[in-house]
Amino acid sequence: MCSTQRSPSAFRCGFLERAALIGPHTPQQPTVWTPAGHGSCDMLRSMGWSARIALVGCAALSSGCVERLIYEGGICGDGRLVPGDVCLSGKDDAKSYGTPGLTPISIRGEDFTGDDAVDLLVMGSDASGVVAGRTLAGDAEGSFGEPTDAMVFGCSAHPVPGRVDQEAPVDLLVDDCAESVSLFLGAPSGTFSGPLSVFTGALTRSSGLLDLDRDGINEVLVLGTDASEQVVLTVSFPFEGQAPDTTVVGNFDGAPFNPTGFGVLDIESEPRVVLIDPTIPGGLALMEDPLTGSRIERLDIDVTPRGVAIADVDRDGEDELLVLGLEPGALLTFEIGAVGDPTIEIGRTTASLEPLARQITDVDGDEIPDMIVSAADSTDLSFWLGLGDGTFADPIRVDVGLVPEQFFLSDLNGDDAPDLVAAELTSARLIAILADP
């Protein structure tokens, strides 16, 4: 019988060993099959290789097992995800896409047409410098169609996807560069309708669509500056015509604090807003109730937060806060409770990169969220696989053939494995690389 045995730091040597070699090799290096106990791990280390070890199969030495091939350091090609592996088909198999007449600035991947397939929205500027969008409809088989005019416009080319009424297709929230935002409603054609203008009372820095009062209709959250140039968080109700709820969130308790982003944790079925100032050490604060603005308090975290993500990484049913920090460089995981509760660090993994873009999703099918990060001036994506206790394994780096200034992973062809869509915006390159599970 073939199986894999996983330790917190790596794969162990087992009945049969295969080393995914990380060193002076090429992705096409042949598979190494060796019986355990024959010294292959020590031999590889003595040759200067850094190895991830996995029990992978019995090959010709035993019956009933299927040999699998190695691509990009993973055990791939047999049609199923294996925990611990990152399976992409390779940069040479990437499909390229274009948006003639539009210089791309951002990409988004969602079901914008309501057919359960992932579509690609490219926002950018047209020949006259006006913000515009193009929809490339997904075919649910791993490809996108020709670009069509999305009929999305506004001041910002960085829309926020979300569902206003919790129903397909996905809608868009677009900044107006005024004290308002615009809602564009998705449609099966891939052309959005609207916009619906929503007054927020703030010039937008960051925004989101969230159902805070659990009534089935998402509220509009905006972090920005009001008429007196105070940093505020506002909550607007798109279809109710009432004034937004507004809370001052900058420079509280007499200390400098200038947040530019936020995230929302689900703690004991209640929303908690994390405010992010990426310019100062400990630049994180917790807001207890965004609907009432009841309490805000700085979090006791010792790093400068250069990237933040939210997910249940230890599978306890509550969200954790993940922070990519500088000084020192680390990927940290925190348990967050109510305002005033201690901030508990449950995981710290050394990190030495300046994040350019990031996503948290399950890459290897083990139902544990993983962190994927790109870095400036690098064609690598770093896959930090979650270990289920709030910590992450050392990153697996995959060369995707361009600098992924923006990217997303999503299942494009229905095989339950996340595929990659990436954009190198400075060269207007868009690619899709399918998974090879």
N, C-alpha and C positions, 0 to 999 in steps of 0.2 A: 504494500500500500504506500502511496506517495502522499506526503503532506508537507506543510511548512511549519517551522517552529520559530516564533518570533521572540526576541529579547528586547528590552527597552532601548538598547543602543544599536542593534544590528540584527541580522539573521545569523543564527548559529550554524556551525558545521553539523551536518546530520548524516543519515545513512548514505546519501549521495550528496556531494557538494558541487555547487556551481558558483563561481565567483563572477559577479558583475564588476569588471575591472574598471577602476577609476585611476587613470594614469596615462602613460604614453601609448595609447591604443586608438583604434578606430572603432566606430559603432558596429562595423561589419566583422569584428574579430570573432572567430568561431566559438561555439559553446564548448566548455570544458566539463567533461563528465568524469568524476573520479570517486571511487569508494571512500567512505570516511575512514579515518585512521591511517591513511597512507601518506600523511604529511603534506597534503596539497596546500592547506592554509599556510603552514609555516614556509613552504617553498615559495608561495606567491609573495609573502611578506619579505622574505629574504631577497627577492628580486626587486623590491622597491615599490610594489603595487599596494595601493590602498583598496581594500576589497569589501564589498557587501556580500555576505555569504547566504545562500538560500538552499534549502532542500527542494530540488525541483523535479525529480523524476527518476525513473529506473532505467530508461532507455533500453539497451540490449541486455543489460544485466539482470533484468527482471521483467516479467510479463505484465500486461494490463495497464501500462502507463504510457503517456504520450510525450514524446520529446517536443520541447518548445524552444523557439529561437530567441536570441537576445537582440533587442533593439534599444538603443539609447540607455543601456544599463538596466533594462527590465526583462521580465519573462513574459513575452508577448506573442501574439499570433495564433492562439488557440481558441479565441472567441469568448474568453471569460476573464474578468478582472481578478487579480490575485493581490491580497493585501501586501503593501510594501513596494509595489511596482508602479512605475510611471511609463505608460505605453502610448507613444505617439508614432505615427507612421514615418516620420522623418521629414526634414526640411526640403529634401529633394522631391517629395511627393506633395508639396504644398500647392493648393489652388490659389491663383491670383485673381483679384477683382479690382475694378476701377469705377470711378464716378466721374465721367467726362463732364467738364464744365464746373466741377465743384472741387475746391481744395479742402480735403478733409481736416477737421479739427478734433472730432471726437467720434467714437463708435459706441453703439448700444446693441445688445442682443436680447430680444424678448419675443414673445408671441404677439406681434403687433397686428396680425390679421385674424386671430381667433380660430386658427385651424389646428392648434396643438403643435405646430412646427416653429422652430426658432427662426426668426427673421433678423436681418441686419439693418440697422438704421445708421447712416453716416451723416453727421452734421458738419457743416463747413461754410465756406464763403464762396459765392458765385463770382462770375467775371466782373461784376460791378461792385463787389465787396460786401454784398448783402448776405446775412445769415440765412441759410436754406438747408433742406434735408433731402436725402434720397433713401428710399426703402428698397432693399434687396430681399425679396420674399424667399424664405427657405422652402425646400421641396421635401423635407423630412428624410432625405436620402444622403445628406451631407453636402449639398450644393445650394448656392443662392442664384436667383434669377437676375435678369437685367435690372439696373436701377430705374426707379420711377420717382416722380416728384412726390415727396411726402406731404407737401403743403404745410410744413412747419416753418415758422419764422419767429423772429424776436431779436432781443438784444444779445442773448447768450447762445453759444453753440454747444452748451453743455447741459442738455435736458436731463430731467430726473424721470425715469420710467416708474409707473405705478398704476394701480387701478382705482379710479375715483369711487366706483360702486362695487368693487370686488368681483366684477364679472369680466370675462374676456370680451374683446381683446385689450391689450395693455395701452394705457393712456400716457401722456407726457405732460410734465410740468416744466415751463420755460420761463426764465427770468426776463422781466420787462425793462431792467435798468431804471426802474421807478419804484414807488412804494406799492407795487403790485406784481403779480405773476400771472401767466396765462396757462390755462389748461386746454390741451388739444386731445380730443377723444379718438381712440383707435377705431378702425373700421376694417372689414374684410378685404377691401381693395388695397390696403396698405397706405391709403391717403387719409390723413387725419382731418377731422372736422373741428370747427371752432375758429378762433379761441374763445374760451370763457375767461373773462378777466376777474381776478380775485384780489381785492384790496388787502394788503398785509401791514401797511404802516411802516415798512422798513425797506431800505435798499439792500438787496439780497447779497449775502456772502455764501450761504449754503441753504439748501431747502430739501424737503421731503414730503411724501404722502403717507400718512399713518392714521389708522383708526384708533384714536386715543380713548374715545368714549364708548367703543364697542357697539356702535349703532349701525354698522354695515356700510357707513359712508366715511371715506378717508378725509381727515383734516389736512390742511396745508400748514406745515411747519416751516418757518423762515428764520434763520439767524442772520441778522444784519444790523444796520445803523438807522436810528430814527432821525427825526428832523433836528433834534438837539445833538446829534452825533454820538449818542450813547449806543453801546452794543446791546441789542435786545433779542429775545426769542419771542416770536409771535406765533399764535395759533389761530388760523382763519377757518371758517366754516363755509365751503363753497356755495351751498344751496340755501343757506339760512338767512343771509342778508344782515347778520349782526356784526358788530365791530370786533376786530380780532382781540384775543387775550394777549397782553403784552407784559413781559418780565425783563427788567434790566439784568444783564448777566455779565457785564464787563466791569473790571476794577472794583469788585466787591470786597468787603472787609478791609478796605484801605490798602489793598495790594494790587500791583499791576496785573491785569489779566485781560487779554485781547483775543478772545476765541474767534477762529475762522471756520470751524467745522463742528459737527455734532454727530452723535449716534444715539440710538435708543435701545436700551436693554429691557428685556422682559424678566422681571424679578418678582416671583410669587404672583404672577399674572397681573402685575402692575408695571406701567412704563416708567423707566428712569432715563433721563437724558444725560449723556456724557458730553460735556463741552470741551473743546480741544483748542489749545493755544500752542502751535508747534514751534514757537520761538524761544520758549523758556523752559528750564528744568522744572519738572513737576507741573507742566502746563495742562492739567486735567482737573475738571470739576464735575460734581454730580448734582443734578437738579431733580428733586424728588417727584414733583407732579407738574408736568408741563401745562396742564389745564388751569392750575391755580397758581403756579409759580411759588409754591409754598416755601421751599428751603433750597439753598445752594451752598455747597461746601467744597473746598479744594480736596482732591484725593491725595493721599500720602504715597506718592509714586516718585521715584528718585531719578527718572530719566527725562530727556527732552523727547516728546512724542512726535515722531516723524511719520507715523502711520498707525491707524487704529482700525481694528475689526472687532466684530461681535459675533459670538457663536457659542453653542454648548459643546465645548471641546472635551469635557470630562464626563459627558453623558449622565449628568445628575438631574437633568430636566430644567436647569436654570442657565441663563446666558452668562458667559464669562467675557471679560474685556481683554483683548489682545492688543499689545502695544509694541510696535517696532520703535525702539528708542535709540538715541545717541547718548554718549557720555554717561555710562558706558554703552557700547553697542550690544543690544540684546533684543530677543523676542520674548516678551514677558506675558504671563497670563495671570489675571487677577479675578478673585471672587469679589463681587460687589453686592452689598446689601442696601439697606436704607441709608439716607443721609445721616451721618453721625456714627454709623457702624464702622469698625475697622476694615481697611482694605487689605485683603489677604492675598499675598503672592503665592500661587500654587505651582508655578513653572517658570523657568528662566533658561533660555537657549541662546548661546553666544551667536551674535550676528554682526557682520562687518560690512553692511551695504547701506547705501542711501536709497530708500525705496522710491521708484518712479511710479509704479502702479502695482496694485495688489488685489487679490481676490481670495476669499475663503470658501472652499467647497470640498466635497469628498472626491478625491481623485482616484483612489484605488479600491473603492467598493467595500471598505470595512466599516462604514457608517460612522467614521470618526472624521470631523472636519480637518482639512489640510490647508496650509497657507501657501499661496503662490505669489511670488514677488518678482518684479522686473527692476533693473537698476540702470541708471543713466550710462550711456556709451557701451552697453553690453548687449550682445545678441542672445544671451542666456536667459532662460527663465529658471528661477530657483524654486523647487518644490520641497516645502518643509512638511513632511508627512506627520500627522498627529499620532501620538502614542496612546491617547485615551485617558491620560492623567493630567492634562494641561501642559505637557511638554511636547517637544517635536524632535524628530530625528535630524541628523545633519542633512543639509539640503542636497537633493539630487539636481544637478544643473543640466539643462537641455538646451542645446543651440538650436534656435528656431529660424536662423537665417536672416533676421533683421532685428533692429532694436525695437522691442515691443513697448513703445511708449504708451500705448493703451492695448488692452487685451481682455478677453473673457473666455471662460471655459464653460461649455454647455453641450448637451447631447444633441448633435445635429442630425443623426441618422437612426435613432431609436435602438441602439445596441446597449444602452445603459452605461456607456463609457463617455466621459467628458472629452469633447473635441475642442480644439483651440482656434480662436479667431484673433488675429493680432494686426496692429497697425503701426507702421513707422511713419508718423505724420510728416516729418521733415522731408521725406522723399515721396509722400503720397502713395505708399505701398500698403495694400491690404491683402492678407493671406488667410486661408483656412487650412489647418492640418488636422486630419482625422485621427482619432485614437485607433490603436491596433491591439485590442485586448486579446 
